[in-house]
Amino acid sequence: MAARPDPRQQCGPVGVERGEVTASGKVGVGHGGTVRGKRHSNSKPPRRRSAACRRRKRRSASASAPAYRDGLPPGGAPMPTDLSARIGALDWPCLEQQLTERGHALVQALLDPDTCAALAALYPHTTLFRSRIDMARHGFGQGEYQYFAYPLPEPVATLRDAFYPPLSVIANRWHAALGLPLRYPAALADWLARCHAAGQRRPTPLLLQYGEGDYNCLHQDLYGEHVFPLQVAILLSRPGADFDGGEFVLTEQRPRRQSRAAVVQLRQGDAVIFAVHHRPAQGGRGIHRATLRHGVSEVRCGRRHTLGLIFHDAS
């Protein structure tokens, strides 16, 4: 079958959530500038599934992720099988251009279906996580997520370690463009040492789980004074097979103009890289700071899992 042209943004990849439940049941501050949504009661009566959702349930579970198309190494070189090498071989100049122009970039089919399924299957294993957040309880939306505990399981640790070095180069260019003095070290361990010295010692990579009617309000993932300006979200479920709806949404607030929204169409195994809170944007008077927030639209039916990679730890 001939390959279909993909209408999604080319060249290829974000994150997620907030608030901590402590042992006392209190919520820790995690998101400055978070847009709080209306609280939803967990006692809402169940919806009758639509015909489209019932058809989705009958579809074959054998659908696989699309072949790797975007974010390929320059010159059409084959993708390495090793995950760290695969991330290092991505077309980072192209990804940086997309991030600088739009605040987000897409990497398609970064993870294979088996890896996605294995990651989603970690969700019930509570010993791997340090805390669980009920979004409706705290006004963040509806659904839930869990923060991993240290040591991070594989391949979460490898993904975080491999994405950080090329993203730190982009982050430093962004700070230079905005006239900000902070520069990020080349190694994740050195950056985390800064976070830990400032009291930000709790890991922030997380798994999110959405069911029918769940959504995530627009927000920013800020967990303390030290913030790395880029993050990654990887879709682990299959749109149209495991769930319907649940689109990844970004908004950008521009000076003296109305906000702009973007919907990033993801497939299983796709990763989206996006700005945590700010990016440099070219305006009529030079470079200015554009403010971004992200969220997830309502899941119409099924279950959606996402892996979020945040590079600063929480206080």
GUBA-586203 format. One record per residue (C-alpha): x, y, z. Coordinates in steps of 0.1 Angstrom, whole numbers, plus 5000, padded with zeros to 4 digits. Example, Ala and Ser with C-alpha at 12.3 -4.5 7.8 and 13.67 -1.06 7.14 Angstrom:
512349555078 513749895071 
# end
This chain:
500050005000 501450344991 502350565020 499750835028 501051195031 500951285068 499251615074 500951655108 503851895114 507051755099 510351655115 509551545146 509151575189 506051755266 504551665300 502551695321 501051755353 501351895388 500651885425 501851635450 499851435475 502051405507 501651135534 499251375552 497051405521 497951765514 498751885479 502152035474 502652345452 503852225418 502552455391 502952825391 500652985366 498452675364 495052735349 492752555373 489652385358 486252335374 486152045399 484351735388 482751485411 483651125409 480051035414 478951165380 476650905364 478150685337 477550785301 476050565274 478750485250 478350625215 478050395184 481550515174 482950405207 481250065205 482750015171 486150105184 485849835210 485249575183 488349675162 491249445160 493849485187 496549395162 497049745149 500649855150 502350185152 503250355119 506750325104 509250595116 508750895093 509651225110 512751325129 514851075109 518651125109 519951365082 520651205049 518150925052 520450705074 518750415092 517550455127 519750285154 518050015174 519550125207 517250385223 519950625234 521650615200 518250655183 517550975202 521051105195 520651035158 517451245154 517551545131 518051785160 518552105138 515152035123 513651975158 515152295171 513752495143 510252355150 510652425187 511852775182 509152855156 506152685173 507152585208 506752215200 508151945177 507151585169 509151265168 507050985152 507250625163 510050675188 508850375208 507650045193 504149905203 505649645227 507549905246 504550125248 502349835261 505049745287 505250105300 501450135303 501349805321 503449955349 500650175361 499149925386 502549855402 502350105429 505750025444 507350185413 505750525422 506150775450 502650935448 499350925429 497351235419 493551245414 493051535391 489351595399 490151615436 492551905431 490852085402 493451995376 490951825353 489751465355 491851145354 494851045374 498651005372 501550875393 505051005398 507850745395 510150695425 513950675422 515550475408 513550525376 512650195358 513850125323 513350265297 512250575316 515750645329 517350595295 514750825278 515351105303 519151065301 519251055263 516851345257 518551585281 521851665263 520551785230 517651965247 520152145270 521852295239 518452435227 517652555262 520952745264 520252905230 516753005242 518153165274 520753355254 518153485230 515953605260 518953755277 518753515307 521953445325 521253085335 522952815315 522352435317 525052175321 525551925293 524851625316 521551555333 523251435365 524951785369 521651955363 519851735389 522651805414 521652175412 518052085417 518751865447 521052125462 518152365461 515852125478 514151985446 514851615452 511651435442 511551275407 509051415383 508751155354 505251025355 502550795339 499150945332 495950745328 492750885313 489350715310 486050815293 485251175301 488751255315 490751555305 493751775317 493352145322 495852385306 498852415329 502652455332 504852195350 506752415375 507952235406 510352485422 512852765415 514952555391 513052485359 514352315327 512452485298 511652185277 509851855284 508651545265 505351345264 505051005247 501650855238 501550485249 498050405237 496550375202 494150645191 491050495174 491750155189 492450205226 490650545230 488950825210 489451195217 492151295242 494151525219 497251695231 496652075232 499052365235 498252735238 500653025233 499953375248 501553655227 502054015238 499154245227 497553965207 495053685214 496253345224 496953085197 496052715202 497652405185 496452045185 499251795181 498051475165 499851185182 499950815174 501150535196 504850565203 505050935191 506851185213 506151555214 508751795228 507452125240 508152435260 507452405297 506452775302 508353015278 510053025245 511753315226 509553445198 510453695171 508154005171 508054345154 510254485182 512654205185 512753885206 510053855232 508953585257 505953385246 504053195274 502852845267 500452605285 499452245276 496752005284 494651715270 491151735256 488351515268 488651135261 485451035245 485850665252 488450405260 491650445281 494650665273 498150625288 501050875284 504550885297 505751235308 509451325310 510251635330 513851725336 513751925368 512851755401 510251875425 510652045459 
# end
